[in-house]
């Protein structure tokens, strides 16, 4: 970017596109499989004791 004298938009737009795509995928995935993982309700809640905490038992 320095040698090509590019603007910040040359870096900003691809990063924003990637973040937007990842967020959209996460929203769709969480809507398709809502019971796949049970996350803690609060930050102070301890982690589950099992390594298999994603719901597949």
mmCIF file of the N, C-alpha and C atoms, coordinates in Angstrom:
data_MODEL
# 
_entry.id   MODEL 
# 
loop_
_atom_site.group_PDB 
_atom_site.id 
_atom_site.type_symbol 
_atom_site.label_atom_id 
_atom_site.label_alt_id 
_atom_site.label_comp_id 
_atom_site.label_asym_id 
_atom_site.label_entity_id 
_atom_site.label_seq_id 
_atom_site.pdbx_PDB_ins_code 
_atom_site.Cartn_x 
_atom_site.Cartn_y 
_atom_site.Cartn_z 
_atom_site.occupancy 
_atom_site.B_iso_or_equiv 
_atom_site.pdbx_formal_charge 
_atom_site.auth_seq_id 
_atom_site.auth_comp_id 
_atom_site.auth_asym_id 
_atom_site.auth_atom_id 
_atom_site.pdbx_PDB_model_num 
ATOM 1   N N  . UNK A 1 1  ? 0.811   -1.176  0.000  1.00 0.00 ? 1  UNK A N  1 
ATOM 2   C CA . UNK A 1 1  ? 0.000   0.000   0.000  1.00 0.00 ? 1  UNK A CA 1 
ATOM 3   C C  . UNK A 1 1  ? 0.864   1.253   0.000  1.00 0.00 ? 1  UNK A C  1 
ATOM 4   N N  . UNK A 1 2  ? 1.997   1.199   0.630  1.00 0.00 ? 2  UNK A N  1 
ATOM 5   C CA . UNK A 1 2  ? 2.863   2.376   0.680  1.00 0.00 ? 2  UNK A CA 1 
ATOM 6   C C  . UNK A 1 2  ? 3.466   2.639   -0.689 1.00 0.00 ? 2  UNK A C  1 
ATOM 7   N N  . UNK A 1 3  ? 3.950   1.592   -1.329 1.00 0.00 ? 3  UNK A N  1 
ATOM 8   C CA . UNK A 1 3  ? 4.597   1.776   -2.629 1.00 0.00 ? 3  UNK A CA 1 
ATOM 9   C C  . UNK A 1 3  ? 3.598   2.164   -3.717 1.00 0.00 ? 3  UNK A C  1 
ATOM 10  N N  . UNK A 1 4  ? 2.362   1.712   -3.590 1.00 0.00 ? 4  UNK A N  1 
ATOM 11  C CA . UNK A 1 4  ? 1.349   2.039   -4.594 1.00 0.00 ? 4  UNK A CA 1 
ATOM 12  C C  . UNK A 1 4  ? 0.644   3.353   -4.292 1.00 0.00 ? 4  UNK A C  1 
ATOM 13  N N  . UNK A 1 5  ? 0.981   3.983   -3.154 1.00 0.00 ? 5  UNK A N  1 
ATOM 14  C CA . UNK A 1 5  ? 0.349   5.231   -2.737 1.00 0.00 ? 5  UNK A CA 1 
ATOM 15  C C  . UNK A 1 5  ? -1.169  5.074   -2.644 1.00 0.00 ? 5  UNK A C  1 
ATOM 16  N N  . UNK A 1 6  ? -1.581  3.966   -2.052 1.00 0.00 ? 6  UNK A N  1 
ATOM 17  C CA . UNK A 1 6  ? -3.008  3.676   -1.919 1.00 0.00 ? 6  UNK A CA 1 
ATOM 18  C C  . UNK A 1 6  ? -3.611  4.436   -0.744 1.00 0.00 ? 6  UNK A C  1 
ATOM 19  N N  . UNK A 1 7  ? -4.889  4.607   -0.826 1.00 0.00 ? 7  UNK A N  1 
ATOM 20  C CA . UNK A 1 7  ? -5.642  5.231   0.255  1.00 0.00 ? 7  UNK A CA 1 
ATOM 21  C C  . UNK A 1 7  ? -6.018  4.168   1.287  1.00 0.00 ? 7  UNK A C  1 
ATOM 22  N N  . UNK A 1 8  ? -6.526  4.618   2.437  1.00 0.00 ? 8  UNK A N  1 
ATOM 23  C CA . UNK A 1 8  ? -6.961  3.687   3.475  1.00 0.00 ? 8  UNK A CA 1 
ATOM 24  C C  . UNK A 1 8  ? -8.144  2.858   3.014  1.00 0.00 ? 8  UNK A C  1 
ATOM 25  N N  . UNK A 1 9  ? -8.888  3.346   2.054  1.00 0.00 ? 9  UNK A N  1 
ATOM 26  C CA . UNK A 1 9  ? -10.043 2.587   1.566  1.00 0.00 ? 9  UNK A CA 1 
ATOM 27  C C  . UNK A 1 9  ? -9.624  1.285   0.886  1.00 0.00 ? 9  UNK A C  1 
ATOM 28  N N  . UNK A 1 10 ? -8.396  1.227   0.366  1.00 0.00 ? 10 UNK A N  1 
ATOM 29  C CA . UNK A 1 10 ? -7.912  -0.009  -0.247 1.00 0.00 ? 10 UNK A CA 1 
ATOM 30  C C  . UNK A 1 10 ? -7.763  -1.120  0.781  1.00 0.00 ? 10 UNK A C  1 
ATOM 31  N N  . UNK A 1 11 ? -7.580  -0.767  2.038  1.00 0.00 ? 11 UNK A N  1 
ATOM 32  C CA . UNK A 1 11 ? -7.510  -1.744  3.116  1.00 0.00 ? 11 UNK A CA 1 
ATOM 33  C C  . UNK A 1 11 ? -8.849  -1.864  3.839  1.00 0.00 ? 11 UNK A C  1 
ATOM 34  N N  . UNK A 1 12 ? -9.536  -0.762  3.980  1.00 0.00 ? 12 UNK A N  1 
ATOM 35  C CA . UNK A 1 12 ? -10.764 -0.734  4.765  1.00 0.00 ? 12 UNK A CA 1 
ATOM 36  C C  . UNK A 1 12 ? -11.899 -1.510  4.098  1.00 0.00 ? 12 UNK A C  1 
ATOM 37  N N  . UNK A 1 13 ? -12.116 -1.359  2.822  1.00 0.00 ? 13 UNK A N  1 
ATOM 38  C CA . UNK A 1 13 ? -13.235 -2.013  2.155  1.00 0.00 ? 13 UNK A CA 1 
ATOM 39  C C  . UNK A 1 13 ? -13.127 -3.536  2.156  1.00 0.00 ? 13 UNK A C  1 
ATOM 40  N N  . UNK A 1 14 ? -11.990 -4.136  1.853  1.00 0.00 ? 14 UNK A N  1 
ATOM 41  C CA . UNK A 1 14 ? -11.921 -5.605  1.944  1.00 0.00 ? 14 UNK A CA 1 
ATOM 42  C C  . UNK A 1 14 ? -12.109 -6.130  3.371  1.00 0.00 ? 14 UNK A C  1 
ATOM 43  N N  . UNK A 1 15 ? -11.583 -5.403  4.348  1.00 0.00 ? 15 UNK A N  1 
ATOM 44  C CA . UNK A 1 15 ? -11.746 -5.837  5.738  1.00 0.00 ? 15 UNK A CA 1 
ATOM 45  C C  . UNK A 1 15 ? -13.211 -5.720  6.147  1.00 0.00 ? 15 UNK A C  1 
ATOM 46  N N  . UNK A 1 16 ? -13.864 -4.625  5.802  1.00 0.00 ? 16 UNK A N  1 
ATOM 47  C CA . UNK A 1 16 ? -15.282 -4.475  6.113  1.00 0.00 ? 16 UNK A CA 1 
ATOM 48  C C  . UNK A 1 16 ? -16.129 -5.523  5.404  1.00 0.00 ? 16 UNK A C  1 
ATOM 49  N N  . UNK A 1 17 ? -15.785 -5.846  4.186  1.00 0.00 ? 17 UNK A N  1 
ATOM 50  C CA . UNK A 1 17 ? -16.524 -6.884  3.456  1.00 0.00 ? 17 UNK A CA 1 
ATOM 51  C C  . UNK A 1 17 ? -16.360 -8.241  4.140  1.00 0.00 ? 17 UNK A C  1 
ATOM 52  N N  . UNK A 1 18 ? -15.153 -8.554  4.591  1.00 0.00 ? 18 UNK A N  1 
ATOM 53  C CA . UNK A 1 18 ? -14.924 -9.825  5.281  1.00 0.00 ? 18 UNK A CA 1 
ATOM 54  C C  . UNK A 1 18 ? -15.629 -9.901  6.614  1.00 0.00 ? 18 UNK A C  1 
ATOM 55  N N  . UNK A 1 19 ? -15.579 -8.824  7.390  1.00 0.00 ? 19 UNK A N  1 
ATOM 56  C CA . UNK A 1 19 ? -16.258 -8.795  8.692  1.00 0.00 ? 19 UNK A CA 1 
ATOM 57  C C  . UNK A 1 19 ? -17.765 -8.900  8.507  1.00 0.00 ? 19 UNK A C  1 
ATOM 58  N N  . UNK A 1 20 ? -18.293 -8.209  7.511  1.00 0.00 ? 20 UNK A N  1 
ATOM 59  C CA . UNK A 1 20 ? -19.725 -8.274  7.242  1.00 0.00 ? 20 UNK A CA 1 
ATOM 60  C C  . UNK A 1 20 ? -20.140 -9.680  6.817  1.00 0.00 ? 20 UNK A C  1 
ATOM 61  N N  . UNK A 1 21 ? -19.332 -10.314 5.974  1.00 0.00 ? 21 UNK A N  1 
ATOM 62  C CA . UNK A 1 21 ? -19.647 -11.675 5.538  1.00 0.00 ? 21 UNK A CA 1 
ATOM 63  C C  . UNK A 1 21 ? -19.597 -12.654 6.714  1.00 0.00 ? 21 UNK A C  1 
ATOM 64  N N  . UNK A 1 22 ? -18.606 -12.527 7.586  1.00 0.00 ? 22 UNK A N  1 
ATOM 65  C CA . UNK A 1 22 ? -18.524 -13.413 8.750  1.00 0.00 ? 22 UNK A CA 1 
ATOM 66  C C  . UNK A 1 22 ? -19.695 -13.194 9.707  1.00 0.00 ? 22 UNK A C  1 
ATOM 67  N N  . UNK A 1 23 ? -20.065 -11.952 9.926  1.00 0.00 ? 23 UNK A N  1 
ATOM 68  C CA . UNK A 1 23 ? -21.198 -11.669 10.809 1.00 0.00 ? 23 UNK A CA 1 
ATOM 69  C C  . UNK A 1 23 ? -22.503 -12.194 10.219 1.00 0.00 ? 23 UNK A C  1 
ATOM 70  N N  . UNK A 1 24 ? -22.692 -12.030 8.924  1.00 0.00 ? 24 UNK A N  1 
ATOM 71  C CA . UNK A 1 24 ? -23.902 -12.537 8.276  1.00 0.00 ? 24 UNK A CA 1 
ATOM 72  C C  . UNK A 1 24 ? -23.951 -14.057 8.347  1.00 0.00 ? 24 UNK A C  1 
ATOM 73  N N  . UNK A 1 25 ? -22.834 -14.710 8.136  1.00 0.00 ? 25 UNK A N  1 
ATOM 74  C CA . UNK A 1 25 ? -22.775 -16.171 8.228  1.00 0.00 ? 25 UNK A CA 1 
ATOM 75  C C  . UNK A 1 25 ? -23.090 -16.623 9.653  1.00 0.00 ? 25 UNK A C  1 
ATOM 76  N N  . UNK A 1 26 ? -22.563 -15.914 10.651 1.00 0.00 ? 26 UNK A N  1 
ATOM 77  C CA . UNK A 1 26 ? -22.829 -16.273 12.044 1.00 0.00 ? 26 UNK A CA 1 
ATOM 78  C C  . UNK A 1 26 ? -24.305 -16.123 12.381 1.00 0.00 ? 26 UNK A C  1 
ATOM 79  N N  . UNK A 1 27 ? -24.947 -15.070 11.880 1.00 0.00 ? 27 UNK A N  1 
ATOM 80  C CA . UNK A 1 27 ? -26.375 -14.876 12.137 1.00 0.00 ? 27 UNK A CA 1 
ATOM 81  C C  . UNK A 1 27 ? -27.183 -15.988 11.486 1.00 0.00 ? 27 UNK A C  1 
ATOM 82  N N  . UNK A 1 28 ? -26.882 -16.311 10.237 1.00 0.00 ? 28 UNK A N  1 
ATOM 83  C CA . UNK A 1 28 ? -27.615 -17.375 9.538  1.00 0.00 ? 28 UNK A CA 1 
ATOM 84  C C  . UNK A 1 28 ? -27.386 -18.713 10.230 1.00 0.00 ? 28 UNK A C  1 
ATOM 85  N N  . UNK A 1 29 ? -26.148 -19.006 10.606 1.00 0.00 ? 29 UNK A N  1 
ATOM 86  C CA . UNK A 1 29 ? -25.828 -20.268 11.264 1.00 0.00 ? 29 UNK A CA 1 
ATOM 87  C C  . UNK A 1 29 ? -26.564 -20.392 12.598 1.00 0.00 ? 29 UNK A C  1 
ATOM 88  N N  . UNK A 1 30 ? -26.606 -19.301 13.361 1.00 0.00 ? 30 UNK A N  1 
ATOM 89  C CA . UNK A 1 30 ? -27.281 -19.364 14.657 1.00 0.00 ? 30 UNK A CA 1 
ATOM 90  C C  . UNK A 1 30 ? -28.789 -19.507 14.489 1.00 0.00 ? 30 UNK A C  1 
ATOM 91  N N  . UNK A 1 31 ? -29.343 -19.028 13.379 1.00 0.00 ? 31 UNK A N  1 
ATOM 92  C CA . UNK A 1 31 ? -30.777 -19.201 13.124 1.00 0.00 ? 31 UNK A CA 1 
ATOM 93  C C  . UNK A 1 31 ? -31.081 -20.624 12.652 1.00 0.00 ? 31 UNK A C  1 
ATOM 94  N N  . UNK A 1 32 ? -30.176 -21.228 11.911 1.00 0.00 ? 32 UNK A N  1 
ATOM 95  C CA . UNK A 1 32 ? -30.405 -22.594 11.428 1.00 0.00 ? 32 UNK A CA 1 
ATOM 96  C C  . UNK A 1 32 ? -30.249 -23.627 12.536 1.00 0.00 ? 32 UNK A C  1 
ATOM 97  N N  . UNK A 1 33 ? -29.292 -23.434 13.425 1.00 0.00 ? 33 UNK A N  1 
ATOM 98  C CA . UNK A 1 33 ? -29.006 -24.380 14.492 1.00 0.00 ? 33 UNK A CA 1 
ATOM 99  C C  . UNK A 1 33 ? -29.014 -23.658 15.843 1.00 0.00 ? 33 UNK A C  1 
ATOM 100 N N  . UNK A 1 34 ? -30.194 -23.297 16.353 1.00 0.00 ? 34 UNK A N  1 
ATOM 101 C CA . UNK A 1 34 ? -30.236 -22.489 17.579 1.00 0.00 ? 34 UNK A CA 1 
ATOM 102 C C  . UNK A 1 34 ? -29.809 -23.242 18.837 1.00 0.00 ? 34 UNK A C  1 
ATOM 103 N N  . UNK A 1 35 ? -29.972 -24.558 18.869 1.00 0.00 ? 35 UNK A N  1 
ATOM 104 C CA . UNK A 1 35 ? -29.642 -25.324 20.078 1.00 0.00 ? 35 UNK A CA 1 
ATOM 105 C C  . UNK A 1 35 ? -28.293 -26.014 19.981 1.00 0.00 ? 35 UNK A C  1 
ATOM 106 N N  . UNK A 1 36 ? -27.457 -25.610 19.058 1.00 0.00 ? 36 UNK A N  1 
ATOM 107 C CA . UNK A 1 36 ? -26.171 -26.274 18.869 1.00 0.00 ? 36 UNK A CA 1 
ATOM 108 C C  . UNK A 1 36 ? -25.229 -26.022 20.032 1.00 0.00 ? 36 UNK A C  1 
ATOM 109 N N  . UNK A 1 37 ? -25.179 -24.819 20.527 1.00 0.00 ? 37 UNK A N  1 
ATOM 110 C CA . UNK A 1 37 ? -24.293 -24.494 21.644 1.00 0.00 ? 37 UNK A CA 1 
ATOM 111 C C  . UNK A 1 37 ? -25.058 -23.667 22.661 1.00 0.00 ? 37 UNK A C  1 
ATOM 112 N N  . UNK A 1 38 ? -24.817 -23.974 23.915 1.00 0.00 ? 38 UNK A N  1 
ATOM 113 C CA . UNK A 1 38 ? -25.429 -23.201 24.995 1.00 0.00 ? 38 UNK A CA 1 
ATOM 114 C C  . UNK A 1 38 ? -24.341 -22.359 25.630 1.00 0.00 ? 38 UNK A C  1 
ATOM 115 N N  . UNK A 1 39 ? -24.424 -21.080 25.445 1.00 0.00 ? 39 UNK A N  1 
ATOM 116 C CA . UNK A 1 39 ? -23.406 -20.184 25.963 1.00 0.00 ? 39 UNK A CA 1 
ATOM 117 C C  . UNK A 1 39 ? -23.757 -19.761 27.379 1.00 0.00 ? 39 UNK A C  1 
ATOM 118 N N  . UNK A 1 40 ? -22.786 -19.366 28.175 1.00 0.00 ? 40 UNK A N  1 
ATOM 119 C CA . UNK A 1 40 ? -23.108 -18.870 29.528 1.00 0.00 ? 40 UNK A CA 1 
ATOM 120 C C  . UNK A 1 40 ? -24.020 -17.647 29.463 1.00 0.00 ? 40 UNK A C  1 
ATOM 121 N N  . UNK A 1 41 ? -24.895 -17.554 30.426 1.00 0.00 ? 41 UNK A N  1 
ATOM 122 C CA . UNK A 1 41 ? -25.836 -16.442 30.467 1.00 0.00 ? 41 UNK A CA 1 
ATOM 123 C C  . UNK A 1 41 ? -25.123 -15.168 30.881 1.00 0.00 ? 41 UNK A C  1 
ATOM 124 N N  . UNK A 1 42 ? -24.178 -15.273 31.815 1.00 0.00 ? 42 UNK A N  1 
ATOM 125 C CA . UNK A 1 42 ? -23.441 -14.097 32.249 1.00 0.00 ? 42 UNK A CA 1 
ATOM 126 C C  . UNK A 1 42 ? -21.936 -14.379 32.172 1.00 0.00 ? 42 UNK A C  1 
ATOM 127 N N  . UNK A 1 43 ? -21.162 -13.326 32.232 1.00 0.00 ? 43 UNK A N  1 
ATOM 128 C CA . UNK A 1 43 ? -19.708 -13.474 32.133 1.00 0.00 ? 43 UNK A CA 1 
ATOM 129 C C  . UNK A 1 43 ? -19.124 -14.153 33.365 1.00 0.00 ? 43 UNK A C  1 
ATOM 130 N N  . UNK A 1 44 ? -19.829 -14.097 34.489 1.00 0.00 ? 44 UNK A N  1 
ATOM 131 C CA . UNK A 1 44 ? -19.319 -14.666 35.730 1.00 0.00 ? 44 UNK A CA 1 
ATOM 132 C C  . UNK A 1 44 ? -19.708 -16.135 35.910 1.00 0.00 ? 44 UNK A C  1 
ATOM 133 N N  . UNK A 1 45 ? -20.549 -16.664 35.025 1.00 0.00 ? 45 UNK A N  1 
ATOM 134 C CA . UNK A 1 45 ? -20.961 -18.066 35.119 1.00 0.00 ? 45 UNK A CA 1 
ATOM 135 C C  . UNK A 1 45 ? -19.791 -18.963 34.739 1.00 0.00 ? 45 UNK A C  1 
ATOM 136 N N  . UNK A 1 46 ? -19.527 -20.036 35.504 1.00 0.00 ? 46 UNK A N  1 
ATOM 137 C CA . UNK A 1 46 ? -18.401 -20.899 35.186 1.00 0.00 ? 46 UNK A CA 1 
ATOM 138 C C  . UNK A 1 46 ? -18.641 -21.692 33.903 1.00 0.00 ? 46 UNK A C  1 
ATOM 139 N N  . UNK A 1 47 ? -17.561 -22.123 33.299 1.00 0.00 ? 47 UNK A N  1 
ATOM 140 C CA . UNK A 1 47 ? -17.647 -22.937 32.096 1.00 0.00 ? 47 UNK A CA 1 
ATOM 141 C C  . UNK A 1 47 ? -18.196 -24.319 32.432 1.00 0.00 ? 47 UNK A C  1 
ATOM 142 N N  . UNK A 1 48 ? -18.794 -24.986 31.456 1.00 0.00 ? 48 UNK A N  1 
ATOM 143 C CA . UNK A 1 48 ? -19.302 -26.337 31.705 1.00 0.00 ? 48 UNK A CA 1 
ATOM 144 C C  . UNK A 1 48 ? -18.162 -27.286 32.053 1.00 0.00 ? 48 UNK A C  1 
ATOM 145 N N  . UNK A 1 49 ? -18.418 -28.289 32.879 1.00 0.00 ? 49 UNK A N  1 
ATOM 146 C CA . UNK A 1 49 ? -17.348 -29.206 33.285 1.00 0.00 ? 49 UNK A CA 1 
ATOM 147 C C  . UNK A 1 49 ? -16.934 -30.180 32.197 1.00 0.00 ? 49 UNK A C  1 
ATOM 148 N N  . UNK A 1 50 ? -17.737 -30.373 31.167 1.00 0.00 ? 50 UNK A N  1 
ATOM 149 C CA . UNK A 1 50 ? -17.449 -31.356 30.133 1.00 0.00 ? 50 UNK A CA 1 
ATOM 150 C C  . UNK A 1 50 ? -16.788 -30.694 28.925 1.00 0.00 ? 50 UNK A C  1 
ATOM 151 N N  . UNK A 1 51 ? -15.960 -31.454 28.230 1.00 0.00 ? 51 UNK A N  1 
ATOM 152 C CA . UNK A 1 51 ? -15.386 -30.961 26.973 1.00 0.00 ? 51 UNK A CA 1 
ATOM 153 C C  . UNK A 1 51 ? -16.418 -30.991 25.862 1.00 0.00 ? 51 UNK A C  1 
ATOM 154 N N  . UNK A 1 52 ? -17.450 -31.816 26.030 1.00 0.00 ? 52 UNK A N  1 
ATOM 155 C CA . UNK A 1 52 ? -18.507 -31.962 25.033 1.00 0.00 ? 52 UNK A CA 1 
ATOM 156 C C  . UNK A 1 52 ? -19.676 -31.079 25.422 1.00 0.00 ? 52 UNK A C  1 
ATOM 157 N N  . UNK A 1 53 ? -19.489 -29.774 25.409 1.00 0.00 ? 53 UNK A N  1 
ATOM 158 C CA . UNK A 1 53 ? -20.523 -28.858 25.876 1.00 0.00 ? 53 UNK A CA 1 
ATOM 159 C C  . UNK A 1 53 ? -21.344 -28.261 24.756 1.00 0.00 ? 53 UNK A C  1 
ATOM 160 N N  . UNK A 1 54 ? -21.134 -28.716 23.525 1.00 0.00 ? 54 UNK A N  1 
ATOM 161 C CA . UNK A 1 54 ? -21.885 -28.164 22.402 1.00 0.00 ? 54 UNK A CA 1 
ATOM 162 C C  . UNK A 1 54 ? -23.285 -28.707 22.261 1.00 0.00 ? 54 UNK A C  1 
ATOM 163 N N  . UNK A 1 55 ? -23.652 -29.678 23.064 1.00 0.00 ? 55 UNK A N  1 
ATOM 164 C CA . UNK A 1 55 ? -25.008 -30.214 22.990 1.00 0.00 ? 55 UNK A CA 1 
ATOM 165 C C  . UNK A 1 55 ? -25.088 -31.601 22.389 1.00 0.00 ? 55 UNK A C  1 
ATOM 166 N N  . UNK A 1 56 ? -23.993 -32.135 21.895 1.00 0.00 ? 56 UNK A N  1 
ATOM 167 C CA . UNK A 1 56 ? -23.995 -33.482 21.323 1.00 0.00 ? 56 UNK A CA 1 
ATOM 168 C C  . UNK A 1 56 ? -23.550 -34.463 22.387 1.00 0.00 ? 56 UNK A C  1 
ATOM 169 N N  . UNK A 1 57 ? -24.493 -35.141 22.985 1.00 0.00 ? 57 UNK A N  1 
ATOM 170 C CA . UNK A 1 57 ? -24.123 -36.035 24.078 1.00 0.00 ? 57 UNK A CA 1 
ATOM 171 C C  . UNK A 1 57 ? -24.401 -37.454 23.764 1.00 0.00 ? 57 UNK A C  1 
# 
